[in-house]
Amino acid sequence: MELAICLPILVAVGFGMIETCNVVFVKARLQSAAFESVRLATRPTTATNLAATAPQVQASCNTLLTQLGVQGATVVISPSSLANLAPQTLVTVTISAPFSQNSVTSMVVSKSLAVSASATMIIE
């Protein structure tokens, strides 16, 4: 009788813990991808490296997200054009991903939950 009462609660708590940890891991992946993308977007132009364009940053970010196993993410770069930005200009990369596509089990978390992360750096 005790098992019949406690088992559903324990199973729900177990799935809740798994999904909570998964949210933290997805957020960390998004933060890592945002940081690497904004780092690419703000790198200085040198003799061997040209400044990155917004499509290059977007493609690099999408590749990194695929490698990290994040699905359905949208990437927003602000300002949208990286051409001819003056030094000391802030560049922000924001990534948002629906948790339902990145969930271990979609039974616990609602379909509308989205995880997002952003990173901002200054053009050198």
N, CA, C and O atoms as a GROMACS GRO file, in nm:
protein
  496
    1MET      N    1   0.082  -0.119   0.000
    1MET     CA    2   0.000   0.000   0.000
    1MET      C    3   0.088   0.126   0.000
    1MET      O    4   0.059   0.222  -0.071
    2GLU      N    5   0.194   0.123   0.080
    2GLU     CA    6   0.283   0.239   0.085
    2GLU      C    7   0.351   0.260  -0.050
    2GLU      O    8   0.369   0.374  -0.093
    3LEU      N    9   0.389   0.152  -0.115
    3LEU     CA   10   0.452   0.163  -0.246
    3LEU      C   11   0.356   0.224  -0.347
    3LEU      O   12   0.396   0.307  -0.428
    4ALA      N   13   0.231   0.183  -0.344
    4ALA     CA   14   0.132   0.236  -0.438
    4ALA      C   15   0.110   0.386  -0.418
    4ALA      O   16   0.080   0.457  -0.514
    5ILE      N   17   0.124   0.432  -0.296
    5ILE     CA   18   0.107   0.575  -0.268
    5ILE      C   19   0.233   0.654  -0.302
    5ILE      O   20   0.224   0.762  -0.360
    6CYS      N   21   0.348   0.601  -0.268
    6CYS     CA   22   0.475   0.675  -0.283
    6CYS      C   23   0.537   0.666  -0.422
    6CYS      O   24   0.605   0.759  -0.464
    7LEU      N   25   0.516   0.556  -0.493
    7LEU     CA   26   0.582   0.537  -0.622
    7LEU      C   27   0.550   0.647  -0.724
    7LEU      O   28   0.644   0.697  -0.786
    8PRO      N   29   0.425   0.688  -0.743
    8PRO     CA   30   0.401   0.797  -0.840
    8PRO      C   31   0.471   0.927  -0.801
    8PRO      O   32   0.518   1.000  -0.887
    9ILE      N   33   0.477   0.955  -0.674
    9ILE     CA   34   0.545   1.077  -0.628
    9ILE      C   35   0.694   1.067  -0.655
    9ILE      O   36   0.755   1.162  -0.703
   10LEU      N   37   0.753   0.954  -0.624
   10LEU     CA   38   0.896   0.934  -0.646
   10LEU      C   39   0.931   0.939  -0.795
   10LEU      O   40   1.034   0.996  -0.833
   11VAL      N   41   0.847   0.882  -0.878
   11VAL     CA   42   0.872   0.885  -1.023
   11VAL      C   43   0.863   1.028  -1.074
   11VAL      O   44   0.946   1.071  -1.154
   12ALA      N   45   0.762   1.103  -1.029
   12ALA     CA   46   0.747   1.242  -1.072
   12ALA      C   47   0.866   1.326  -1.025
   12ALA      O   48   0.916   1.410  -1.101
   13VAL      N   49   0.912   1.306  -0.904
   13VAL     CA   50   1.029   1.380  -0.853
   13VAL      C   51   1.154   1.341  -0.933
   13VAL      O   52   1.236   1.427  -0.966
   14GLY      N   53   1.168   1.214  -0.965
   14GLY     CA   54   1.282   1.168  -1.044
   14GLY      C   55   1.285   1.232  -1.182
   14GLY      O   56   1.389   1.282  -1.225
   15PHE      N   57   1.171   1.230  -1.253
   15PHE     CA   58   1.165   1.294  -1.385
   15PHE      C   59   1.187   1.444  -1.373
   15PHE      O   60   1.251   1.504  -1.459
   16GLY      N   61   1.135   1.505  -1.269
   16GLY     CA   62   1.156   1.649  -1.248
   16GLY      C   63   1.302   1.683  -1.230
   16GLY      O   64   1.350   1.783  -1.283
   17MET      N   65   1.375   1.600  -1.155
   17MET     CA   66   1.518   1.623  -1.135
   17MET      C   67   1.594   1.606  -1.267
   17MET      O   68   1.685   1.684  -1.297
   18ILE      N   69   1.557   1.506  -1.344
   18ILE     CA   70   1.624   1.485  -1.473
   18ILE      C   71   1.602   1.604  -1.565
   18ILE      O   72   1.697   1.652  -1.627
   19GLU      N   73   1.479   1.652  -1.573
   19GLU     CA   74   1.449   1.765  -1.661
   19GLU      C   75   1.512   1.895  -1.611
   19GLU      O   76   1.555   1.977  -1.691
   20THR      N   77   1.518   1.913  -1.480
   20THR     CA   78   1.583   2.033  -1.426
   20THR      C   79   1.732   2.034  -1.462
   20THR      O   80   1.785   2.137  -1.503
   21CYS      N   81   1.796   1.921  -1.446
   21CYS     CA   82   1.938   1.912  -1.485
   21CYS      C   83   1.956   1.934  -1.635
   21CYS      O   84   2.052   1.997  -1.677
   22ASN      N   85   1.863   1.883  -1.714
   22ASN     CA   86   1.872   1.901  -1.858
   22ASN      C   87   1.856   2.047  -1.897
   22ASN      O   88   1.922   2.093  -1.990
   23VAL      N   89   1.768   2.121  -1.829
   23VAL     CA   90   1.753   2.264  -1.856
   23VAL      C   91   1.885   2.336  -1.830
   23VAL      O   92   1.927   2.421  -1.908
   24VAL      N   93   1.950   2.302  -1.720
   24VAL     CA   94   2.078   2.364  -1.686
   24VAL      C   95   2.183   2.333  -1.792
   24VAL      O   96   2.259   2.421  -1.832
   25PHE      N   97   2.187   2.208  -1.839
   25PHE     CA   98   2.285   2.170  -1.940
   25PHE      C   99   2.257   2.238  -2.075
   25PHE      O  100   2.351   2.281  -2.142
   26VAL      N  101   2.131   2.247  -2.114
   26VAL     CA  102   2.098   2.315  -2.240
   26VAL      C  103   2.134   2.462  -2.231
   26VAL      O  104   2.189   2.519  -2.325
   27LYS      N  105   2.105   2.524  -2.117
   27LYS     CA  106   2.140   2.665  -2.097
   27LYS      C  107   2.291   2.684  -2.105
   27LYS      O  108   2.338   2.781  -2.165
   28ALA      N  109   2.368   2.593  -2.047
   28ALA     CA  110   2.515   2.603  -2.053
   28ALA      C  111   2.564   2.587  -2.198
   28ALA      O  112   2.658   2.656  -2.239
   29ARG      N  113   2.503   2.498  -2.273
   29ARG     CA  114   2.541   2.482  -2.414
   29ARG      C  115   2.511   2.608  -2.494
   29ARG      O  116   2.592   2.651  -2.576
   30LEU      N  117   2.395   2.667  -2.470
   30LEU     CA  118   2.358   2.790  -2.539
   30LEU      C  119   2.452   2.904  -2.503
   30LEU      O  120   2.492   2.982  -2.589
   31GLN      N  121   2.487   2.912  -2.375
   31GLN     CA  122   2.578   3.019  -2.330
   31GLN      C  123   2.715   3.003  -2.394
   31GLN      O  124   2.777   3.101  -2.435
   32SER      N  125   2.762   2.880  -2.402
   32SER     CA  126   2.892   2.853  -2.464
   32SER      C  127   2.890   2.891  -2.613
   32SER      O  128   2.983   2.954  -2.662
   33ALA      N  129   2.785   2.852  -2.682
   33ALA     CA  130   2.774   2.885  -2.825
   33ALA      C  131   2.762   3.036  -2.846
   33ALA      O  132   2.820   3.090  -2.940
   34ALA      N  133   2.688   3.104  -2.760
   34ALA     CA  134   2.674   3.250  -2.772
   34ALA      C  135   2.808   3.318  -2.749
   34ALA      O  136   2.843   3.412  -2.821
   35PHE      N  137   2.883   3.272  -2.650
   35PHE     CA  138   3.014   3.331  -2.622
   35PHE      C  139   3.109   3.312  -2.740
   35PHE      O  140   3.175   3.407  -2.782
   36GLU      N  141   3.117   3.191  -2.792
   36GLU     CA  142   3.208   3.165  -2.903
   36GLU      C  143   3.167   3.244  -3.028
   36GLU      O  144   3.253   3.289  -3.103
   37SER      N  145   3.038   3.260  -3.050
   37SER     CA  146   2.990   3.334  -3.166
   37SER      C  147   3.019   3.482  -3.154
   37SER      O  148   3.064   3.545  -3.251
   38VAL      N  149   2.995   3.540  -3.037
   38VAL     CA  150   3.022   3.683  -3.021
   38VAL      C  151   3.173   3.708  -3.022
   38VAL      O  152   3.219   3.815  -3.063
   39ARG      N  153   3.249   3.611  -2.977
   39ARG     CA  154   3.395   3.624  -2.984
   39ARG      C  155   3.441   3.628  -3.129
   39ARG      O  156   3.529   3.707  -3.164
   40LEU      N  157   3.381   3.545  -3.214
   40LEU     CA  158   3.411   3.547  -3.356
   40LEU      C  159   3.368   3.680  -3.418
   40LEU      O  160   3.439   3.736  -3.502
   41ALA      N  161   3.253   3.730  -3.377
   41ALA     CA  162   3.199   3.854  -3.436
   41ALA      C  163   3.282   3.976  -3.399
   41ALA      O  164   3.284   4.074  -3.474
   42THR      N  165   3.350   3.973  -3.285
   42THR     CA  166   3.424   4.091  -3.239
   42THR      C  167   3.574   4.080  -3.257
   42THR      O  168   3.648   4.169  -3.213
   43ARG      N  169   3.620   3.976  -3.319
   43ARG     CA  170   3.765   3.962  -3.335
   43ARG      C  171   3.819   4.075  -3.423
   43ARG      O  172   3.753   4.117  -3.518
   44PRO      N  173   3.936   4.122  -3.391
   44PRO     CA  174   3.993   4.231  -3.470
   44PRO      C  175   4.042   4.182  -3.605
   44PRO      O  176   4.076   4.064  -3.621
   45THR      N  177   4.046   4.271  -3.700
   45THR     CA  178   4.100   4.240  -3.832
   45THR      C  179   4.252   4.244  -3.824
   45THR      O  180   4.311   4.342  -3.778
   46THR      N  181   4.314   4.138  -3.869
   46THR     CA  182   4.460   4.131  -3.872
   46THR      C  183   4.504   4.098  -4.014
   46THR      O  184   4.422   4.088  -4.106
   47ALA      N  185   4.633   4.082  -4.031
   47ALA     CA  186   4.685   4.049  -4.164
   47ALA      C  187   4.638   3.911  -4.209
   47ALA      O  188   4.623   3.887  -4.329
   48THR      N  189   4.615   3.820  -4.114
   48THR     CA  190   4.574   3.684  -4.150
   48THR      C  191   4.425   3.658  -4.132
   48THR      O  192   4.372   3.564  -4.192
   49ASN      N  193   4.356   3.738  -4.052
   49ASN     CA  194   4.214   3.718  -4.027
   49ASN      C  195   4.135   3.843  -4.061
   49ASN      O  196   4.165   3.952  -4.011
   50LEU      N  197   4.036   3.827  -4.145
   50LEU     CA  198   3.946   3.938  -4.174
   50LEU      C  199   3.834   3.939  -4.070
   50LEU      O  200   3.808   3.839  -4.004
   51ALA      N  201   3.769   4.052  -4.057
   51ALA     CA  202   3.656   4.061  -3.965
   51ALA      C  203   3.544   3.970  -4.015
   51ALA      O  204   3.522   3.957  -4.135
   52ALA      N  205   3.475   3.908  -3.922
   52ALA     CA  206   3.367   3.816  -3.958
   52ALA      C  207   3.242   3.894  -3.998
   52ALA      O  208   3.217   4.004  -3.948
   53THR      N  209   3.165   3.836  -4.087
   53THR     CA  210   3.038   3.894  -4.126
   53THR      C  211   2.926   3.827  -4.046
   53THR      O  212   2.946   3.720  -3.988
   54ALA      N  213   2.810   3.888  -4.044
   54ALA     CA  214   2.697   3.831  -3.970
   54ALA      C  215   2.658   3.692  -4.022
   54ALA      O  216   2.632   3.604  -3.940
   55PRO      N  217   2.654   3.667  -4.153
   55PRO     CA  218   2.624   3.531  -4.199
   55PRO      C  219   2.729   3.428  -4.156
   55PRO      O  220   2.695   3.313  -4.127
   56GLN      N  221   2.856   3.469  -4.152
   56GLN     CA  222   2.961   3.377  -4.105
   56GLN      C  223   2.941   3.344  -3.957
   56GLN      O  224   2.956   3.228  -3.916
   57VAL      N  225   2.908   3.445  -3.878
   57VAL     CA  226   2.885   3.423  -3.735
   57VAL      C  227   2.764   3.332  -3.716
   57VAL      O  228   2.767   3.241  -3.634
   58GLN      N  229   2.658   3.358  -3.791
   58GLN     CA  230   2.536   3.277  -3.783
   58GLN      C  231   2.566   3.132  -3.820
   58GLN      O  232   2.523   3.040  -3.750
   59ALA      N  233   2.639   3.110  -3.928
   59ALA     CA  234   2.672   2.974  -3.972
   59ALA      C  235   2.761   2.905  -3.870
   59ALA      O  236   2.741   2.787  -3.840
   60SER      N  237   2.858   2.976  -3.816
   60SER     CA  238   2.945   2.918  -3.715
   60SER      C  239   2.868   2.880  -3.589
   60SER      O  240   2.890   2.775  -3.531
   61CYS      N  241   2.776   2.967  -3.550
   61CYS     CA  242   2.695   2.939  -3.432
   61CYS      C  243   2.605   2.817  -3.455
   61CYS      O  244   2.592   2.732  -3.367
   62ASN      N  245   2.543   2.810  -3.571
   62ASN     CA  246   2.457   2.695  -3.601
   62ASN      C  247   2.536   2.564  -3.606
   62ASN      O  248   2.487   2.460  -3.562
   63THR      N  249   2.657   2.570  -3.659
   63THR     CA  250   2.743   2.451  -3.660
   63THR      C  251   2.778   2.409  -3.519
   63THR      O  252   2.773   2.290  -3.486
   64LEU      N  253   2.813   2.505  -3.436
   64LEU     CA  254   2.847   2.476  -3.297
   64LEU      C  255   2.727   2.419  -3.222
   64LEU      O  256   2.743   2.325  -3.144
   65LEU      N  257   2.609   2.474  -3.244
   65LEU     CA  258   2.489   2.424  -3.178
   65LEU      C  259   2.458   2.281  -3.221
   65LEU      O  260   2.416   2.198  -3.140
   66THR      N  261   2.480   2.252  -3.349
   66THR     CA  262   2.460   2.115  -3.398
   66THR      C  263   2.558   2.020  -3.330
   66THR      O  264   2.521   1.909  -3.291
   67GLN      N  265   2.683   2.062  -3.317
   67GLN     CA  266   2.783   1.979  -3.252
   67GLN      C  267   2.750   1.957  -3.105
   67GLN      O  268   2.781   1.852  -3.049
   68LEU      N  269   2.689   2.056  -3.042
   68LEU     CA  270   2.651   2.045  -2.901
   68LEU      C  271   2.519   1.973  -2.880
   68LEU      O  272   2.479   1.946  -2.766
   69GLY      N  273   2.451   1.941  -2.988
   69GLY     CA  274   2.326   1.865  -2.978
   69GLY      C  275   2.203   1.948  -2.947
   69GLY      O  276   2.103   1.894  -2.900
   70VAL      N  277   2.209   2.077  -2.974
   70VAL     CA  278   2.094   2.165  -2.950
   70VAL      C  279   2.014   2.173  -3.079
   70VAL      O  280   2.070   2.199  -3.186
   71GLN      N  281   1.884   2.149  -3.069
   71GLN     CA  282   1.798   2.146  -3.187
   71GLN      C  283   1.698   2.261  -3.184
   71GLN      O  284   1.652   2.302  -3.078
   72GLY      N  285   1.666   2.313  -3.301
   72GLY     CA  286   1.562   2.414  -3.315
   72GLY      C  287   1.598   2.552  -3.264
   72GLY      O  288   1.509   2.631  -3.234
   73ALA      N  289   1.726   2.583  -3.252
   73ALA     CA  290   1.768   2.711  -3.196
   73ALA      C  291   1.759   2.823  -3.299
   73ALA      O  292   1.777   2.800  -3.418
   74THR      N  293   1.731   2.943  -3.250
   74THR     CA  294   1.734   3.062  -3.335
   74THR      C  295   1.843   3.154  -3.282
   74THR      O  296   1.858   3.172  -3.161
   75VAL      N  297   1.919   3.211  -3.373
   75VAL     CA  298   2.031   3.297  -3.338
   75VAL      C  299   2.001   3.438  -3.387
   75VAL      O  300   1.964   3.459  -3.502
   76VAL      N  301   2.018   3.536  -3.297
   76VAL     CA  302   1.997   3.676  -3.332
   76VAL      C  303   2.126   3.752  -3.300
   76VAL      O  304   2.177   3.745  -3.189
   77ILE      N  305   2.176   3.824  -3.400
   77ILE     CA  306   2.298   3.903  -3.384
   77ILE      C  307   2.259   4.050  -3.387
   77ILE      O  308   2.188   4.095  -3.477
   78SER      N  309   2.305   4.123  -3.288
   78SER     CA  310   2.273   4.266  -3.280
   78SER      C  311   2.402   4.345  -3.264
   78SER      O  312   2.477   4.318  -3.170
   79PRO      N  313   2.430   4.438  -3.348
   79PRO     CA  314   2.358   4.484  -3.466
   79PRO      C  315   2.361   4.378  -3.576
   79PRO      O  316   2.451   4.295  -3.582
   80SER      N  317   2.262   4.384  -3.662
   80SER     CA  318   2.246   4.279  -3.764
   80SER      C  319   2.355   4.282  -3.870
   80SER      O  320   2.381   4.180  -3.934
   81SER      N  321   2.419   4.396  -3.890
   81SER     CA  322   2.529   4.405  -3.985
   81SER      C  323   2.657   4.436  -3.908
   81SER      O  324   2.663   4.531  -3.831
   82LEU      N  325   2.758   4.355  -3.931
   82LEU     CA  326   2.885   4.374  -3.860
   82LEU      C  327   2.986   4.453  -3.943
   82LEU      O  328   3.097   4.480  -3.898
   83ALA      N  329   2.946   4.489  -4.064
   83ALA     CA  330   3.035   4.562  -4.153
   83ALA      C  331   3.052   4.706  -4.104
   83ALA      O  332   2.955   4.773  -4.069
   84ASN      N  333   3.175   4.751  -4.104
   84ASN     CA  334   3.210   4.891  -4.072
   84ASN      C  335   3.167   4.936  -3.933
   84ASN      O  336   3.129   5.052  -3.915
   85LEU      N  337   3.172   4.847  -3.836
   85LEU     CA  338   3.141   4.888  -3.699
   85LEU      C  339   3.265   4.954  -3.638
   85LEU      O  340   3.377   4.908  -3.657
   86ALA      N  341   3.242   5.060  -3.565
   86ALA     CA  342   3.352   5.132  -3.502
   86ALA      C  343   3.400   5.054  -3.379
   86ALA      O  344   3.322   4.981  -3.318
   87PRO      N  345   3.527   5.071  -3.343
   87PRO     CA  346   3.574   5.010  -3.218
   87PRO      C  347   3.491   5.059  -3.099
   87PRO      O  348   3.437   5.170  -3.101
   88GLN      N  349   3.482   4.977  -2.999
   88GLN     CA  350   3.405   5.003  -2.877
   88GLN      C  351   3.254   4.990  -2.898
   88GLN      O  352   3.176   5.031  -2.811
   89THR      N  353   3.211   4.933  -3.010
   89THR     CA  354   3.069   4.906  -3.033
   89THR      C  355   3.034   4.772  -2.972
   89THR      O  356   3.109   4.675  -2.987
   90LEU      N  357   2.922   4.765  -2.902
   90LEU     CA  358   2.878   4.640  -2.842
   90LEU      C  359   2.812   4.550  -2.946
   90LEU      O  360   2.731   4.595  -3.027
   91VAL      N  361   2.847   4.424  -2.942
   91VAL     CA  362   2.785   4.323  -3.027
   91VAL      C  363   2.727   4.217  -2.935
   91VAL      O  364   2.794   4.169  -2.844
   92THR      N  365   2.601   4.181  -2.960
   92THR     CA  366   2.534   4.081  -2.877
   92THR      C  367   2.484   3.967  -2.964
   92THR      O  368   2.427   3.990  -3.071
   93VAL      N  369   2.506   3.845  -2.917
   93VAL     CA  370   2.451   3.726  -2.982
   93VAL      C  371   2.355   3.663  -2.882
   93VAL      O  372   2.393   3.629  -2.770
   94THR      N  373   2.230   3.647  -2.925
   94THR     CA  374   2.128   3.586  -2.840
   94THR      C  375   2.079   3.459  -2.908
   94THR      O  376   2.045   3.459  -3.026
   95ILE      N  377   2.076   3.352  -2.831
   95ILE     CA  378   2.031   3.222  -2.883
   95ILE      C  379   1.914   3.175  -2.799
   95ILE      O  380   1.918   3.181  -2.676
   96SER      N  381   1.810   3.129  -2.865
   96SER     CA  382   1.693   3.076  -2.798
   96SER      C  383   1.658   2.941  -2.859
   96SER      O  384   1.662   2.924  -2.981
   97ALA      N  385   1.624   2.845  -2.774
   97ALA     CA  386   1.590   2.711  -2.823
   97ALA      C  387   1.469   2.659  -2.746
   97ALA      O  388   1.461   2.675  -2.624
   98PRO      N  389   1.375   2.598  -2.816
   98PRO     CA  390   1.259   2.539  -2.747
   98PRO      C  391   1.304   2.416  -2.668
   98PRO      O  392   1.372   2.328  -2.720
   99PHE      N  393   1.265   2.413  -2.543
   99PHE     CA  394   1.308   2.302  -2.458
   99PHE      C  395   1.243   2.171  -2.499
   99PHE      O  396   1.298   2.064  -2.475
  100SER      N  397   1.125   2.179  -2.560
  100SER     CA  398   1.056   2.055  -2.598
  100SER      C  399   1.137   1.974  -2.700
  100SER      O  400   1.127   1.852  -2.703
  101GLN      N  401   1.217   2.042  -2.783
  101GLN     CA  402   1.299   1.970  -2.880
  101GLN      C  403   1.432   1.924  -2.821
  101GLN      O  404   1.502   1.844  -2.882
  102ASN      N  405   1.466   1.972  -2.702
  102ASN     CA  406   1.593   1.938  -2.639
  102ASN      C  407   1.574   1.866  -2.507
  102ASN      O  408   1.666   1.860  -2.425
  103SER      N  409   1.457   1.814  -2.486
  103SER     CA  410   1.422   1.750  -2.359
  103SER      C  411   1.450   1.600  -2.366
  103SER      O  412   1.438   1.538  -2.471
  104VAL      N  413   1.487   1.544  -2.252
  104VAL     CA  414   1.504   1.399  -2.243
  104VAL      C  415   1.367   1.333  -2.250
  104VAL      O  416   1.346   1.239  -2.326
  105THR      N  417   1.276   1.382  -2.170
  105THR     CA  418   1.136   1.338  -2.174
  105THR      C  419   1.050   1.462  -2.182
  105THR      O  420   1.072   1.557  -2.106
  106SER      N  421   0.956   1.464  -2.269
  106SER     CA  422   0.870   1.581  -2.279
  106SER      C  423   0.744   1.567  -2.195
  106SER      O  424   0.646   1.638  -2.216
  107MET      N  425   0.748   1.476  -2.099
  107MET     CA  426   0.630   1.454  -2.017
  107MET      C  427   0.619   1.555  -1.903
  107MET      O  428   0.508   1.587  -1.860
  108VAL      N  429   0.730   1.606  -1.854
  108VAL     CA  430   0.728   1.689  -1.735
  108VAL      C  431   0.718   1.837  -1.768
  108VAL      O  432   0.645   1.910  -1.701
  109VAL      N  433   0.790   1.881  -1.869
  109VAL     CA  434   0.801   2.024  -1.900
  109VAL      C  435   0.700   2.061  -2.007
  109VAL      O  436   0.673   1.983  -2.098
  110SER      N  437   0.643   2.181  -1.996
  110SER     CA  438   0.545   2.225  -2.095
  110SER      C  439   0.611   2.249  -2.230
  110SER      O  440   0.731   2.272  -2.239
  111LYS      N  441   0.530   2.244  -2.334
  111LYS     CA  442   0.581   2.261  -2.471
  111LYS      C  443   0.626   2.404  -2.500
  111LYS      O  444   0.704   2.426  -2.593
  112SER      N  445   0.579   2.501  -2.423
  112SER     CA  446   0.608   2.641  -2.454
  112SER      C  447   0.737   2.693  -2.390
  112SER      O  448   0.775   2.807  -2.415
  113LEU      N  449   0.804   2.613  -2.308
  113LEU     CA  450   0.924   2.659  -2.241
  113LEU      C  451   1.038   2.675  -2.342
  113LEU      O  452   1.065   2.586  -2.422
  114ALA      N  453   1.103   2.791  -2.338
  114ALA     CA  454   1.219   2.817  -2.424
  114ALA      C  455   1.337   2.854  -2.335
  114ALA      O  456   1.322   2.926  -2.236
  115VAL      N  457   1.452   2.804  -2.371
  115VAL     CA  458   1.574   2.835  -2.299
  115VAL      C  459   1.654   2.931  -2.386
  115VAL      O  460   1.666   2.911  -2.506
  116SER      N  461   1.707   3.036  -2.325
  116SER     CA  462   1.784   3.132  -2.403
  116SER      C  463   1.908   3.176  -2.328
  116SER      O  464   1.917   3.166  -2.206
  117ALA      N  465   2.003   3.224  -2.405
  117ALA     CA  466   2.128   3.276  -2.349
  117ALA      C  467   2.181   3.383  -2.443
  117ALA      O  468   2.154   3.381  -2.563
  118SER      N  469   2.256   3.475  -2.388
  118SER     CA  470   2.316   3.578  -2.473
  118SER      C  471   2.454   3.613  -2.420
  118SER      O  472   2.486   3.590  -2.303
  119ALA      N  473   2.534   3.667  -2.509
  119ALA     CA  474   2.668   3.712  -2.474
  119ALA      C  475   2.694   3.843  -2.548
  119ALA      O  476   2.654   3.860  -2.663
  120THR      N  477   2.763   3.934  -2.479
  120THR     CA  478   2.794   4.065  -2.537
  120THR      C  479   2.942   4.093  -2.521
  120THR      O  480   3.000   4.071  -2.415
  121MET      N  481   3.003   4.143  -2.628
  121MET     CA  482   3.142   4.185  -2.626
  121MET      C  483   3.156   4.314  -2.703
  121MET      O  484   3.066   4.356  -2.776
  122ILE      N  485   3.270   4.377  -2.685
  122ILE     CA  486   3.300   4.505  -2.751
  122ILE      C  487   3.394   4.479  -2.868
  122ILE      O  488   3.489   4.402  -2.858
  123ILE      N  489   3.365   4.544  -2.980
  123ILE     CA  490   3.455   4.537  -3.097
  123ILE      C  491   3.588   4.598  -3.057
  123ILE      O  492   3.592   4.708  -3.001
  124GLU      N  493   3.696   4.529  -3.086
  124GLU     CA  494   3.828   4.580  -3.052
  124GLU      C  495   3.881   4.671  -3.161
  124GLU      O  496   3.992   4.723  -3.149
   0.00000   0.00000   0.00000
